Amino acid sequence: MKLVCSRDALAEALAIAGSVVISRTPAPVLLCLKLETKDGLLFISATDTEIGLLLGVAEVDVREEGVALIPADKLNQIVRASNDDSLSIEVSKNIATITGRDSKFKVFGFDPEEFPGVPTFDTDDFEFETNCNTFRRLIGRTVFATAVENSRYAINGVLIERIGRNLRLVATDGRRLAVARGECTTNAEEDLTSIVPTKALNVLNRLMNDPDEPVRIRRNRNQILFQVGSGPGAPVLSSNLVEGSFPPFEDVIPKDQDKKVHFKTVELASAVRRAALLTNEESKGVRLAFADGTLTLSSRAPEMGEAEIKIETEEYSGDPIEIGFNPSYLTEGLKHADSETILIELKAPNKPGVIKVGTDFTYVVMPVNLG
Amino acid sequence: MPIRRLAPSVVNQIAAGEVVERPASVVKEVLENAFDAGARRVDIEITGGGRDFIRIADDGAGIPADELALAVEAHATSKIESVADLEKVSTMGFRGEALASIASVSRFALESRTQNSDEAWRIEVTDGVIGSPAPTAGPPGTRVEVRNLFHTVPARRRFLKSETAESARIAEVVRLLALARPTIGFRLVSNGRCLLDLPATDDPRRRIVGVLGEELDGRLIEVRGEIGSPADGTLTSVWGLVGLPETARPTAKNQRFILNGRAITDRSLSHALKEGFRGLVEPGRHPVGVCYLEMNPARVDVNVHPAKTEVRFREARPLHGLVRHAVQEALQEADLVRNLTLKTKGDPSADESMASGRATIAHRMPPPGSGSGVGGASPSSPFSTSSSSWFREEREVARSRTASGVNLDRIREAIGDVPMPNAAPRQPITSAAEVLPTLVGSDAVLQVHQSFLVTQDAEGLVIIDQHALHERVMFEKLHDRCAAGPLESQRQLVPIVFDADPASIAALESLAPLLVRLGIDATAAGPRGVAIHGFPTLLLTRRVDPGPFLSELLERAAQGEIDRDDHEAALADVLDVMSCKAAVKAGDRLGEREIAELLAMRDRIDREGSCPHGRPTHLRIPIAELERRFGRSPA
């Protein structure tokens, strides 16, 4: 294999591919990226056995076809540190030689045959399609609410649900729940419900740079495949699905909240962040007191101090209520609401609070008993 | 067979079964008589484990010749006259059964001379037949001789243990009584060999060290307290000496309670002592100590059992509190940081360091043997040697814990994050960058191997186990926080449900009110499940998984490891588990701020000498020890 490649394009592709590779594994081939030339393009594949990524680099001049398996971190570091406009890569007998204007690196690789394959995506064969703008927003509004290393495996991922043209992404860690809605185009008759690991969606987010590009999605037995953009080099991300059943989330979205009030998102987020300044590990909660057209946020940490922030509420319907929340849950929800105003809905101090953006985003947060 | 009245000798033999169970009971009964007679010194001589021969001589008041015969008759006593006297018994014995019982099952002789008499008198009892007193030669005081004990009761004789076991029991009885009466000298000779020689002393400390072991010398702290008032006769006081936490033993054998001069066993008092040490002694270890309680005899019933080792208190609870608080207070004032001495194998000064350490530097050295002779240590790494010897002590702890049948190792395994120095070594630190310690702040605190903090205090170098200290700090903070109100609890959107056995569910039901205070809202979900509706934000922040946490907690409670009857004890038990789970672990890299916070919190808490599991949080290498090791001062 012999090629000359734009350094910038290669660095960008390697950075994304490198994020798939796991840093610690007993199998050295899993620390590698597979490079392969085909149809005048350089294809880079990476896998951690759960997630697979195949992406093409177009700014490349292929001099001699071939395939190679090179350790990801060294390749990445060499390319990132280079100050050349273009780099030449030549691979012979599993040794890659990367040559720049004033540099020459030899990196020992492995036999490409040992690399597990990553799936490809036939552009015409998709279940549904949306655009990067929509899908990015859906992922952004949910992925933060997934559980980290929870023993209930199913909530360590995001539920993707498509019923007809209606697309929903749902995530929960058992204490808050985020539901984001969007639309898609589809020809498939069968609906789709799958749980996708958080890591795959984070990688996907990095691939969706152009808001207008299409994202095509297809399920393949226990895998889900995403293709971003079109054309021969369009990146394909594949991921094993999370097994297990997602909690019955419809049941926990409250439908009879009687206290509703709108806020400017930025104003409320700022108030929550400031009130959170005087919380600590044992007293994490921020108290929200709604009454008389005012929302008072307060916090109190023993041996540290107290905070109080007041916001004028435009309208408030309902009796006064005091309710405690973990401020970081609120902040995260407000940050990803992606809207100028939000609606807060409450019912009782021991019942969930809801943040809503129209019908597109519903964020349910369980309160904290402030003790 | 027709009903008939039993002959007095038969009655005595039957009664003897109650009072005189084995040779040790004879020794106890006769010694108590000696105490009541005002003896200053007693000599006990036995052969054949007391089965063949027991001779007890005292220098007490003596028995007048004309009372000798009466002394060996049943229900004859000089100690009480009427039932009313029972209310205020202050003498050791009073039933008037002892000598008669003993005499009925042995070849018995009683010899006595009163202080102002010129001659001693002797009376012999053979097979229950009382002979006539005869004059004999002897010093003032009383001698009791018991030969061929139980020769008339072969059944009982068969039940006696080996000679060694019986003499051990006798020695135990003598030790116990010696603790109760430091001002009386004791000497015990068995088969011509002196087993115990305790000179009379006015300093109970010397007697306690003499009885419980020389290694306690300098490692005892004084406990003192009183409740009630002399006006209404409710005054109760406790004075005692308890061993520093590091002296705790695998059994409760070295816990003694002396009530009004009488050695007693009482579960509630043992519990109070243990509670006083809560958090300072590892599970499966028992604090060492002797507590002397003084109270109005009318407020305690010692007439529960002929052997009088069990008593009944009119009010047991205040007594429990008295002992617990006295112990707690004493421990809070004590400096519990363990001192370490450095030792290397083959070091010519090692023995001397032992000696000098004993005498000058450390009152609180690890027990002898724990530090010396550790094989395979390189002379160039004195520190690793001493730490490994320390860990060996820990290992012994672990072993004794397993032996005690409590499956704590499994629990620790389940908890998973308790650093076990004795377990397989942690993953080796691979990259050179990770080995570099972090130098923090102007107080120069080093974090070593992401597990230990090294700093100094006025006395020397201090090494802190970050997990153990943080656990202790957490425990104290949570404890204070709980007193102020329930812990903050994050409610669950969907309950977390896990499988539980009926015993765990029963434990949940009894613990539920306590758990609510701790921010855990859980209910039974069906016959074999538990649902968690709310969980403390603190634990969530620290990434504690609610399901496994509560499941384990309930299992522990079901196994009786959490005291469900005593609310405060249960709270402490649960907080133990919580703080352990929430604390930083060995191997966690700590930032400058975290270290500073941890050390700042340390200064605000009591007893930071040990983590809630009783392992030390701090070790100190005294500056004198460092100086000596570097040859800077004459040893």
Chai-1 contact restraints between the chains, C-beta under 6 A:
chainA,res_idxA,chainB,res_idxB,connection_type,confidence,min_distance_angstrom,max_distance_angstrom,comment,restraint_id
A,S151,B,D545,contact,1.0,0.0,6.0,A-B,restraint_1
A,S151,B,G547,contact,1.0,0.0,6.0,A-B,restraint_2
A,G174,B,Q492,contact,1.0,0.0,6.0,A-B,restraint_3
A,G174,B,L493,contact,1.0,0.0,6.0,A-B,restraint_4
A,G174,B,V494,contact,1.0,0.0,6.0,A-B,restraint_5
A,R175,B,Q490,contact,1.0,0.0,6.0,A-B,restraint_6
A,R175,B,L493,contact,1.0,0.0,6.0,A-B,restraint_7
A,L177,B,L493,contact,1.0,0.0,6.0,A-B,restraint_8
A,P247,B,V494,contact,1.0,0.0,6.0,A-B,restraint_9
A,V252,B,L493,contact,1.0,0.0,6.0,A-B,restraint_10
A,E281,B,L538,contact,1.0,0.0,6.0,A-B,restraint_11
A,E281,B,T541,contact,1.0,0.0,6.0,A-B,restraint_12
A,E282,B,R481,contact,1.0,0.0,6.0,A-B,restraint_13
A,E282,B,L538,contact,1.0,0.0,6.0,A-B,restraint_14
A,K284,B,T537,contact,1.0,0.0,6.0,A-B,restraint_15
A,G285,B,E488,contact,1.0,0.0,6.0,A-B,restraint_16
A,M366,B,R491,contact,1.0,0.0,6.0,A-B,restraint_17
A,M366,B,L493,contact,1.0,0.0,6.0,A-B,restraint_18
A,P367,B,R491,contact,1.0,0.0,6.0,A-B,restraint_19
A,V368,B,E488,contact,1.0,0.0,6.0,A-B,restraint_20
A,V368,B,Q490,contact,1.0,0.0,6.0,A-B,restraint_21
A,V368,B,T537,contact,1.0,0.0,6.0,A-B,restraint_22
A,N369,B,S489,contact,1.0,0.0,6.0,A-B,restraint_23
A,L370,B,E488,contact,1.0,0.0,6.0,A-B,restraint_24
A,G371,B,G485,contact,1.0,0.0,6.0,A-B,restraint_25
A,G371,B,P486,contact,1.0,0.0,6.0,A-B,restraint_26
A,G371,B,L487,contact,1.0,0.0,6.0,A-B,restraint_27
A,G371,B,E488,contact,1.0,0.0,6.0,A-B,restraint_28
